[in-house]
Amino acid sequence: MRGNGPKSPERVPEKARATLSPNDGVAGELRGFGPLGILAIVIILAGNAVIAPLSAVLVLVWARLSRTAWREIGYVRPKSWALTLAGGIVFGAAFKLLMKAVVMPLFGAPPINQAFHYLVGNTAALPAILFAVIIGAGFGEETVFRGWMFERFGKLFGSGARAKAAIVLITSIWFGWDHFALQGLPGVQQATLFGLVFGTIFAITGRIWLLIIAHAAFDLMAVAIIYWDLESAVAHFFFK
């Protein structure tokens, strides 16, 4: 007669054996909001205080250790990399021109961004600023403010339309305030509007690659306008 005892480890299906891993307890704690989960949040948020984009790198480490699916933070492979790249560049660059020439003048923002005016004709400063806008802003800020924060707040608020709207609003205000120290009120205004647009897109699509590329293109256009000393011309294009 066959015994009724537990199956031997060799006979447990692969998927079932994976659920028996002792690391699952740690992964679950990292995904939750207990002491370990809160500690992970604090460490991630503090990352950029050391060096940007450390927070984004820590998000990827957290996702791996917590066994969070990449799609939950927006890392979904595009159907077409070429279309995503082209679309992101065009959207990001056009959005920057719209903000500079139309939106920010309506807010009464000064035509010159004093925080970055040092870039005018400053070729020596280009490598550092290009790294900052492509890696620090494009990859870093989108991974943290859209991918990770949407996942974290989504676990708290849910996935309904009202919950997503609240998440877009919270992350946009947070993103805007994050720009106050360097760029003052105009920086907060622009970044908050930026967050509302990008956050809405992410809430609808759940995909981050287009936003990473568009964010980098947005900032690259900003750098180009400043470097060639075109800020005033663009800001006064419609409003003299």
SULVEN-V157981 format. One record per helix or strand of 3 or more residues. SS is the DSSP state (@ for helix, = for strand). FROM is the first residue (numbers start at 1). TO is the last residue. If there is no record, write none. Layout:
# SULVEN-V157981
ss->SS from->FROM to->TO
ss->SS from->FROM to->TO
This chain:
# SULVEN-V157981
ss->@ from->9 to->11
ss->@ from->14 to->18
ss->@ from->23 to->31
ss->@ from->35 to->50
ss->@ from->54 to->65
ss->@ from->70 to->73
ss->@ from->81 to->106
ss->@ from->114 to->119
ss->@ from->123 to->157
ss->@ from->161 to->177
ss->@ from->180 to->205
ss->@ from->209 to->227
ss->@ from->231 to->235
